[in-house]
Amino acid sequence: MPENSNETTKQVNNTVSNRELDATGLYCHEPVMLLHNKIRELRPGEALSLRATDPSTTRDIPKFCLYLGHELLESGKRGGEYFYIIKKKSG
């Protein structure tokens, strides 16, 4: 999926995201650092889907959203991958 296209969307369950971030194979703080950089590119209210393989993301991603005011719309696990949909805070 092109990272620079706002028109490209991905649907996970019933939530549509505007961007996708693949953090599979990365560990510890790397998925959160990538998320922090990528979410800056979004407009308020847009959503980003994140895929990761690091189990610590189940702790780190919700805390990231809570601390910075973003909304964690969905999270879960499929096979060996964790997925998240994060909505950028408004204004």
KOLGU-4560 file (N, C-alpha, C; in nm, 3 decimals, padded with zeros to 5 digits):
<recs>
<n_xx: 00.084 n_yy: -00.118 n_zz: 00.000 ca_xx: 00.000 ca_yy: 00.000 ca_zz: 00.000 c_xx: 00.088 c_yy: 00.124 c_zz: 00.000 mol: A seq: 1 type: MET>
<n_xx: 00.065 n_yy: 00.220 n_zz: -00.085 ca_xx: 00.148 ca_yy: 00.340 ca_zz: -00.090 c_xx: 00.137 c_yy: 00.420 c_zz: 00.039 mol: A seq: 2 type: PRO>
<n_xx: 00.252 n_yy: 00.456 n_zz: 00.093 ca_xx: 00.252 ca_yy: 00.530 ca_zz: 00.219 c_xx: 00.216 c_yy: 00.677 c_zz: 00.200 mol: A seq: 3 type: GLU>
<n_xx: 00.226 n_yy: 00.730 n_zz: 00.081 ca_xx: 00.204 ca_yy: 00.872 ca_zz: 00.062 c_xx: 00.068 c_yy: 00.904 c_zz: 00.003 mol: A seq: 4 type: ASN>
<n_xx: -00.023 n_yy: 00.810 n_zz: 00.000 ca_xx: -00.154 ca_yy: 00.834 ca_zz: -00.059 c_xx: -00.261 c_yy: 00.844 c_zz: 00.048 mol: A seq: 5 type: SER>
<n_xx: -00.329 n_yy: 00.957 n_zz: 00.055 ca_xx: -00.439 ca_yy: 00.973 ca_zz: 00.149 c_xx: -00.564 c_yy: 00.901 c_zz: 00.101 mol: A seq: 6 type: ASN>
<n_xx: -00.573 n_yy: 00.871 n_zz: -00.030 ca_xx: -00.690 ca_yy: 00.807 ca_zz: -00.085 c_xx: -00.691 c_yy: 00.657 c_zz: -00.059 mol: A seq: 7 type: GLU>
<n_xx: -00.577 n_yy: 00.599 n_zz: -00.033 ca_xx: -00.568 ca_yy: 00.456 ca_zz: -00.008 c_xx: -00.618 c_yy: 00.427 c_zz: 00.132 mol: A seq: 8 type: THR>
<n_xx: -00.709 n_yy: 00.332 n_zz: 00.141 ca_xx: -00.764 ca_yy: 00.298 ca_zz: 00.272 c_xx: -00.753 c_yy: 00.149 c_zz: 00.296 mol: A seq: 9 type: THR>
<n_xx: -00.758 n_yy: 00.111 n_zz: 00.421 ca_xx: -00.757 ca_yy: -00.028 ca_zz: 00.460 c_xx: -00.866 c_yy: -00.046 c_zz: 00.564 mol: A seq: 10 type: LYS>
<n_xx: -00.940 n_yy: -00.155 n_zz: 00.555 ca_xx: -01.045 ca_yy: -00.181 ca_zz: 00.651 c_xx: -01.009 c_yy: -00.302 c_zz: 00.735 mol: A seq: 11 type: GLN>
<n_xx: -01.015 n_yy: -00.286 n_zz: 00.866 ca_xx: -00.997 ca_yy: -00.395 ca_zz: 00.960 c_xx: -01.125 c_yy: -00.400 c_zz: 01.040 mol: A seq: 12 type: VAL>
<n_xx: -01.193 n_yy: -00.514 n_zz: 01.036 ca_xx: -01.327 ca_yy: -00.526 ca_zz: 01.092 c_xx: -01.413 c_yy: -00.416 c_zz: 01.030 mol: A seq: 13 type: ASN>
<n_xx: -01.463 n_yy: -00.321 n_zz: 01.107 ca_xx: -01.548 ca_yy: -00.216 ca_zz: 01.053 c_xx: -01.480 c_yy: -00.081 c_zz: 01.051 mol: A seq: 14 type: ASN>
<n_xx: -01.354 n_yy: -00.074 n_zz: 01.084 ca_xx: -01.284 ca_yy: 00.054 ca_zz: 01.093 c_xx: -01.195 c_yy: 00.073 c_zz: 00.971 mol: A seq: 15 type: THR>
<n_xx: -01.204 n_yy: 00.190 n_zz: 00.911 ca_xx: -01.125 ca_yy: 00.222 ca_zz: 00.792 c_xx: -01.009 c_yy: 00.310 c_zz: 00.834 mol: A seq: 16 type: VAL>
<n_xx: -00.889 n_yy: 00.277 n_zz: 00.786 ca_xx: -00.771 ca_yy: 00.359 ca_zz: 00.815 c_xx: -00.722 c_yy: 00.424 c_zz: 00.687 mol: A seq: 17 type: SER>
<n_xx: -00.660 n_yy: 00.539 n_zz: 00.702 ca_xx: -00.608 ca_yy: 00.615 ca_zz: 00.588 c_xx: -00.466 c_yy: 00.574 c_zz: 00.550 mol: A seq: 18 type: ASN>
<n_xx: -00.393 n_yy: 00.521 n_zz: 00.643 ca_xx: -00.253 ca_yy: 00.482 ca_zz: 00.620 c_xx: -00.226 c_yy: 00.348 c_zz: 00.687 mol: A seq: 19 type: ARG>
<n_xx: -00.117 n_yy: 00.286 n_zz: 00.646 ca_xx: -00.077 ca_yy: 00.159 ca_zz: 00.705 c_xx: 00.071 c_yy: 00.166 c_zz: 00.741 mol: A seq: 20 type: GLU>
<n_xx: 00.105 n_yy: 00.110 n_zz: 00.857 ca_xx: 00.243 ca_yy: 00.104 ca_zz: 00.902 c_xx: 00.277 c_yy: -00.041 c_zz: 00.936 mol: A seq: 21 type: LEU>
<n_xx: 00.379 n_yy: -00.093 n_zz: 00.873 ca_xx: 00.423 ca_yy: -00.231 ca_zz: 00.896 c_xx: 00.545 c_yy: -00.228 c_zz: 00.986 mol: A seq: 22 type: ASP>
<n_xx: 00.527 n_yy: -00.270 n_zz: 01.111 ca_xx: 00.637 ca_yy: -00.274 ca_zz: 01.207 c_xx: 00.672 c_yy: -00.419 c_zz: 01.241 mol: A seq: 23 type: ALA>
<n_xx: 00.636 n_yy: -00.513 n_zz: 01.153 ca_xx: 00.668 ca_yy: -00.652 ca_zz: 01.179 c_xx: 00.820 c_yy: -00.671 c_zz: 01.177 mol: A seq: 24 type: THR>
<n_xx: 00.867 n_yy: -00.754 n_zz: 01.269 ca_xx: 01.010 ca_yy: -00.781 ca_zz: 01.279 c_xx: 01.087 c_yy: -00.681 c_zz: 01.364 mol: A seq: 25 type: GLY>
<n_xx: 01.020 n_yy: -00.576 n_zz: 01.410 ca_xx: 01.086 ca_yy: -00.475 ca_zz: 01.494 c_xx: 01.051 c_yy: -00.501 c_zz: 01.640 mol: A seq: 26 type: LEU>
<n_xx: 01.141 n_yy: -00.463 n_zz: 01.730 ca_xx: 01.121 ca_yy: -00.492 ca_zz: 01.872 c_xx: 01.141 c_yy: -00.370 c_zz: 01.958 mol: A seq: 27 type: TYR>
<n_xx: 01.095 n_yy: -00.385 n_zz: 02.083 ca_xx: 01.112 ca_yy: -00.286 ca_zz: 02.189 c_xx: 01.049 c_yy: -00.153 c_zz: 02.150 mol: A seq: 28 type: CYS>
<n_xx: 01.123 n_yy: -00.051 n_zz: 02.145 ca_xx: 01.067 ca_yy: 00.082 ca_zz: 02.124 c_xx: 01.050 c_yy: 00.118 c_zz: 01.977 mol: A seq: 29 type: HIS>
<n_xx: 01.101 n_yy: 00.037 n_zz: 01.884 ca_xx: 01.097 ca_yy: 00.073 ca_zz: 01.742 c_xx: 00.956 c_yy: 00.090 c_zz: 01.685 mol: A seq: 30 type: GLU>
<n_xx: 00.860 n_yy: -00.001 n_zz: 01.713 ca_xx: 00.725 ca_yy: 00.020 ca_zz: 01.659 c_xx: 00.662 c_yy: 00.151 c_zz: 01.707 mol: A seq: 31 type: PRO>
<n_xx: 00.683 n_yy: 00.187 n_zz: 01.832 ca_xx: 00.626 ca_yy: 00.311 ca_zz: 01.885 c_xx: 00.694 c_yy: 00.432 c_zz: 01.823 mol: A seq: 32 type: VAL>
<n_xx: 00.824 n_yy: 00.425 n_zz: 01.803 ca_xx: 00.895 ca_yy: 00.537 ca_zz: 01.740 c_xx: 00.847 c_yy: 00.559 c_zz: 01.597 mol: A seq: 33 type: MET>
<n_xx: 00.829 n_yy: 00.450 n_zz: 01.523 ca_xx: 00.777 ca_yy: 00.461 ca_zz: 01.386 c_xx: 00.635 c_yy: 00.517 c_zz: 01.387 mol: A seq: 34 type: LEU>
<n_xx: 00.553 n_yy: 00.469 n_zz: 01.480 ca_xx: 00.416 ca_yy: 00.518 ca_zz: 01.491 c_xx: 00.414 c_yy: 00.667 c_zz: 01.521 mol: A seq: 35 type: LEU>
<n_xx: 00.498 n_yy: 00.709 n_zz: 01.613 ca_xx: 00.504 ca_yy: 00.851 ca_zz: 01.650 c_xx: 00.537 c_yy: 00.937 c_zz: 01.528 mol: A seq: 36 type: HIS>
<n_xx: 00.632 n_yy: 00.895 n_zz: 01.447 ca_xx: 00.669 ca_yy: 00.970 ca_zz: 01.327 c_xx: 00.559 c_yy: 00.967 c_zz: 01.221 mol: A seq: 37 type: ASN>
<n_xx: 00.498 n_yy: 00.851 n_zz: 01.201 ca_xx: 00.398 ca_yy: 00.836 ca_zz: 01.096 c_xx: 00.269 c_yy: 00.911 c_zz: 01.130 mol: A seq: 38 type: LYS>
<n_xx: 00.231 n_yy: 00.913 n_zz: 01.256 ca_xx: 00.104 ca_yy: 00.977 ca_zz: 01.293 c_xx: 00.112 c_yy: 01.128 c_zz: 01.275 mol: A seq: 39 type: ILE>
<n_xx: 00.232 n_yy: 01.183 n_zz: 01.278 ca_xx: 00.249 ca_yy: 01.326 ca_zz: 01.252 c_xx: 00.207 c_yy: 01.364 c_zz: 01.110 mol: A seq: 40 type: ARG>
<n_xx: 00.215 n_yy: 01.268 n_zz: 01.018 ca_xx: 00.179 ca_yy: 01.293 ca_zz: 00.879 c_xx: 00.028 c_yy: 01.297 c_zz: 00.856 mol: A seq: 41 type: GLU>
<n_xx: -00.048 n_yy: 01.246 n_zz: 00.952 ca_xx: -00.193 ca_yy: 01.240 ca_zz: 00.938 c_xx: -00.258 c_yy: 01.372 c_zz: 00.976 mol: A seq: 42 type: LEU>
<n_xx: -00.373 n_yy: 01.396 n_zz: 00.919 ca_xx: -00.454 ca_yy: 01.510 ca_zz: 00.961 c_xx: -00.537 c_yy: 01.466 c_zz: 01.081 mol: A seq: 43 type: ARG>
<n_xx: -00.577 n_yy: 01.559 n_zz: 01.167 ca_xx: -00.661 ca_yy: 01.523 ca_zz: 01.282 c_xx: -00.785 c_yy: 01.446 c_zz: 01.236 mol: A seq: 44 type: PRO>
<n_xx: -00.814 n_yy: 01.337 n_zz: 01.306 ca_xx: -00.930 ca_yy: 01.255 ca_zz: 01.275 c_xx: -00.901 c_yy: 01.141 c_zz: 01.179 mol: A seq: 45 type: GLY>
<n_xx: -00.785 n_yy: 01.143 n_zz: 01.110 ca_xx: -00.750 ca_yy: 01.032 ca_zz: 01.021 c_xx: -00.699 c_yy: 00.915 c_zz: 01.105 mol: A seq: 46 type: GLU>
<n_xx: -00.708 n_yy: 00.796 n_zz: 01.047 ca_xx: -00.668 ca_yy: 00.674 ca_zz: 01.118 c_xx: -00.553 c_yy: 00.605 c_zz: 01.048 mol: A seq: 47 type: ALA>
<n_xx: -00.477 n_yy: 00.532 n_zz: 01.127 ca_xx: -00.360 ca_yy: 00.458 ca_zz: 01.081 c_xx: -00.371 c_yy: 00.315 c_zz: 01.130 mol: A seq: 48 type: LEU>
<n_xx: -00.346 n_yy: 00.218 n_zz: 01.043 ca_xx: -00.341 ca_yy: 00.079 ca_zz: 01.087 c_xx: -00.194 c_yy: 00.039 c_zz: 01.104 mol: A seq: 49 type: SER>
<n_xx: -00.169 n_yy: -00.034 n_zz: 01.211 ca_xx: -00.033 ca_yy: -00.076 ca_zz: 01.246 c_xx: -00.032 c_yy: -00.227 c_zz: 01.261 mol: A seq: 50 type: LEU>
<n_xx: 00.068 n_yy: -00.292 n_zz: 01.198 ca_xx: 00.091 ca_yy: -00.435 ca_zz: 01.217 c_xx: 00.226 c_yy: -00.451 c_zz: 01.284 mol: A seq: 51 type: ARG>
<n_xx: 00.233 n_yy: -00.541 n_zz: 01.381 ca_xx: 00.357 ca_yy: -00.564 ca_zz: 01.454 c_xx: 00.365 c_yy: -00.710 c_zz: 01.498 mol: A seq: 52 type: ALA>
<n_xx: 00.487 n_yy: -00.753 n_zz: 01.528 ca_xx: 00.507 ca_yy: -00.889 ca_zz: 01.579 c_xx: 00.559 c_yy: -00.888 c_zz: 01.723 mol: A seq: 53 type: THR>
<n_xx: 00.592 n_yy: -00.774 n_zz: 01.774 ca_xx: 00.646 ca_yy: -00.761 ca_zz: 01.910 c_xx: 00.533 c_yy: -00.761 c_zz: 02.012 mol: A seq: 54 type: ASP>
<n_xx: 00.529 n_yy: -00.860 n_zz: 02.103 ca_xx: 00.423 ca_yy: -00.865 ca_zz: 02.203 c_xx: 00.418 c_yy: -00.742 c_zz: 02.295 mol: A seq: 55 type: PRO>
<n_xx: 00.529 n_yy: -00.672 n_zz: 02.310 ca_xx: 00.529 ca_yy: -00.554 ca_zz: 02.398 c_xx: 00.442 c_yy: -00.442 c_zz: 02.342 mol: A seq: 56 type: SER>
<n_xx: 00.405 n_yy: -00.450 n_zz: 02.213 ca_xx: 00.317 ca_yy: -00.347 ca_zz: 02.157 c_xx: 00.179 c_yy: -00.351 c_zz: 02.223 mol: A seq: 57 type: THR>
<n_xx: 00.141 n_yy: -00.466 n_zz: 02.280 ca_xx: 00.011 ca_yy: -00.474 ca_zz: 02.347 c_xx: 00.007 c_yy: -00.383 c_zz: 02.469 mol: A seq: 58 type: THR>
<n_xx: 00.121 n_yy: -00.353 n_zz: 02.524 ca_xx: 00.133 ca_yy: -00.259 ca_zz: 02.635 c_xx: 00.167 c_yy: -00.118 c_zz: 02.585 mol: A seq: 59 type: ARG>
<n_xx: 00.260 n_yy: -00.111 n_zz: 02.491 ca_xx: 00.314 ca_yy: 00.019 ca_zz: 02.448 c_xx: 00.218 c_yy: 00.102 c_zz: 02.364 mol: A seq: 60 type: ASP>
<n_xx: 00.145 n_yy: 00.041 n_zz: 02.273 ca_xx: 00.057 ca_yy: 00.117 ca_zz: 02.183 c_xx: -00.059 c_yy: 00.180 c_zz: 02.260 mol: A seq: 61 type: ILE>
<n_xx: -00.129 n_yy: 00.106 n_zz: 02.347 ca_xx: -00.235 ca_yy: 00.173 ca_zz: 02.424 c_xx: -00.182 c_yy: 00.287 c_zz: 02.512 mol: A seq: 62 type: PRO>
<n_xx: -00.064 n_yy: 00.270 n_zz: 02.572 ca_xx: -00.006 ca_yy: 00.377 ca_zz: 02.653 c_xx: 00.031 c_yy: 00.498 c_zz: 02.568 mol: A seq: 63 type: LYS>
<n_xx: 00.084 n_yy: 00.474 n_zz: 02.450 ca_xx: 00.117 ca_yy: 00.581 ca_zz: 02.356 c_xx: -00.008 c_yy: 00.663 c_zz: 02.325 mol: A seq: 64 type: PHE>
<n_xx: -00.117 n_yy: 00.593 n_zz: 02.294 ca_xx: -00.243 ca_yy: 00.662 ca_zz: 02.261 c_xx: -00.295 c_yy: 00.741 c_zz: 02.380 mol: A seq: 65 type: CYS>
<n_xx: -00.294 n_yy: 00.682 n_zz: 02.496 ca_xx: -00.343 ca_yy: 00.749 ca_zz: 02.616 c_xx: -00.260 c_yy: 00.872 c_zz: 02.648 mol: A seq: 66 type: LEU>
<n_xx: -00.130 n_yy: 00.859 n_zz: 02.642 ca_xx: -00.039 ca_yy: 00.969 ca_zz: 02.677 c_xx: -00.050 c_yy: 01.087 c_zz: 02.581 mol: A seq: 67 type: TYR>
<n_xx: -00.065 n_yy: 01.057 n_zz: 02.450 ca_xx: -00.067 ca_yy: 01.164 ca_zz: 02.350 c_xx: -00.208 c_yy: 01.205 c_zz: 02.307 mol: A seq: 68 type: LEU>
<n_xx: -00.310 n_yy: 01.138 n_zz: 02.359 ca_xx: -00.447 ca_yy: 01.178 ca_zz: 02.331 c_xx: -00.506 c_yy: 01.121 c_zz: 02.203 mol: A seq: 69 type: GLY>
<n_xx: -00.439 n_yy: 01.024 n_zz: 02.141 ca_xx: -00.494 ca_yy: 00.959 ca_zz: 02.022 c_xx: -00.591 c_yy: 00.851 c_zz: 02.066 mol: A seq: 70 type: HIS>
<n_xx: -00.678 n_yy: 00.808 n_zz: 01.975 ca_xx: -00.779 ca_yy: 00.709 ca_zz: 02.010 c_xx: -00.743 c_yy: 00.573 c_zz: 01.950 mol: A seq: 71 type: GLU>
<n_xx: -00.735 n_yy: 00.473 n_zz: 02.035 ca_xx: -00.711 ca_yy: 00.337 ca_zz: 01.989 c_xx: -00.847 c_yy: 00.278 c_zz: 01.952 mol: A seq: 72 type: LEU>
<n_xx: -00.874 n_yy: 00.269 n_zz: 01.822 ca_xx: -01.005 ca_yy: 00.224 ca_zz: 01.774 c_xx: -01.019 c_yy: 00.073 c_zz: 01.779 mol: A seq: 73 type: LEU>
<n_xx: -00.913 n_yy: 00.003 n_zz: 01.744 ca_xx: -00.916 ca_yy: -00.144 ca_zz: 01.743 c_xx: -00.779 c_yy: -00.198 c_zz: 01.775 mol: A seq: 74 type: GLU>
<n_xx: -00.779 n_yy: -00.317 n_zz: 01.833 ca_xx: -00.654 ca_yy: -00.390 ca_zz: 01.854 c_xx: -00.687 c_yy: -00.538 c_zz: 01.860 mol: A seq: 75 type: SER>
<n_xx: -00.589 n_yy: -00.619 n_zz: 01.830 ca_xx: -00.610 ca_yy: -00.762 ca_zz: 01.835 c_xx: -00.489 c_yy: -00.838 c_zz: 01.785 mol: A seq: 76 type: GLY>
<n_xx: -00.507 n_yy: -00.968 n_zz: 01.773 ca_xx: -00.397 ca_yy: -01.054 ca_zz: 01.729 c_xx: -00.452 c_yy: -01.154 c_zz: 01.628 mol: A seq: 77 type: LYS>
<n_xx: -00.379 n_yy: -01.170 n_zz: 01.520 ca_xx: -00.412 ca_yy: -01.271 ca_zz: 01.419 c_xx: -00.285 c_yy: -01.349 c_zz: 01.389 mol: A seq: 78 type: ARG>
<n_xx: -00.289 n_yy: -01.476 n_zz: 01.419 ca_xx: -00.168 ca_yy: -01.556 ca_zz: 01.400 c_xx: -00.058 c_yy: -01.500 c_zz: 01.487 mol: A seq: 79 type: GLY>
<n_xx: 00.056 n_yy: -01.472 n_zz: 01.429 ca_xx: 00.169 ca_yy: -01.417 ca_zz: 01.505 c_xx: 00.181 c_yy: -01.267 c_zz: 01.496 mol: A seq: 80 type: GLY>
<n_xx: 00.076 n_yy: -01.199 n_zz: 01.444 ca_xx: 00.082 ca_yy: -01.054 ca_zz: 01.429 c_xx: -00.023 c_yy: -00.983 c_zz: 01.515 mol: A seq: 81 type: GLU>
<n_xx: 00.018 n_yy: -00.870 n_zz: 01.566 ca_xx: -00.072 ca_yy: -00.783 ca_zz: 01.641 c_xx: -00.114 c_yy: -00.670 c_zz: 01.547 mol: A seq: 82 type: TYR>
<n_xx: -00.237 n_yy: -00.627 n_zz: 01.559 ca_xx: -00.283 ca_yy: -00.518 ca_zz: 01.475 c_xx: -00.351 c_yy: -00.412 c_zz: 01.561 mol: A seq: 83 type: PHE>
<n_xx: -00.341 n_yy: -00.290 n_zz: 01.515 ca_xx: -00.399 ca_yy: -00.175 ca_zz: 01.586 c_xx: -00.451 c_yy: -00.076 c_zz: 01.483 mol: A seq: 84 type: TYR>
<n_xx: -00.557 n_yy: -00.007 n_zz: 01.517 ca_xx: -00.600 ca_yy: 00.108 ca_zz: 01.438 c_xx: -00.607 c_yy: 00.226 c_zz: 01.533 mol: A seq: 85 type: ILE>
<n_xx: -00.532 n_yy: 00.329 n_zz: 01.501 ca_xx: -00.518 ca_yy: 00.448 ca_zz: 01.586 c_xx: -00.571 c_yy: 00.568 c_zz: 01.511 mol: A seq: 86 type: ILE>
<n_xx: -00.657 n_yy: 00.644 n_zz: 01.577 ca_xx: -00.712 ca_yy: 00.767 ca_zz: 01.519 c_xx: -00.640 c_yy: 00.886 c_zz: 01.580 mol: A seq: 87 type: LYS>
<n_xx: -00.587 n_yy: 00.972 n_zz: 01.493 ca_xx: -00.514 ca_yy: 01.089 ca_zz: 01.541 c_xx: -00.611 c_yy: 01.185 c_zz: 01.610 mol: A seq: 88 type: LYS>
<n_xx: -00.565 n_yy: 01.240 n_zz: 01.722 ca_xx: -00.650 ca_yy: 01.330 ca_zz: 01.798 c_xx: -00.689 c_yy: 01.452 c_zz: 01.715 mol: A seq: 89 type: LYS>
<n_xx: -00.804 n_yy: 01.506 n_zz: 01.746 ca_xx: -00.851 ca_yy: 01.626 ca_zz: 01.676 c_xx: -00.781 c_yy: 01.747 c_zz: 01.732 mol: A seq: 90 type: SER>
<n_xx: -00.744 n_yy: 01.836 n_zz: 01.640 ca_xx: -00.684 ca_yy: 01.965 ca_zz: 01.678 c_xx: -00.574 c_yy: 01.952 c_zz: 01.768 mol: A seq: 91 type: GLY>
</recs>
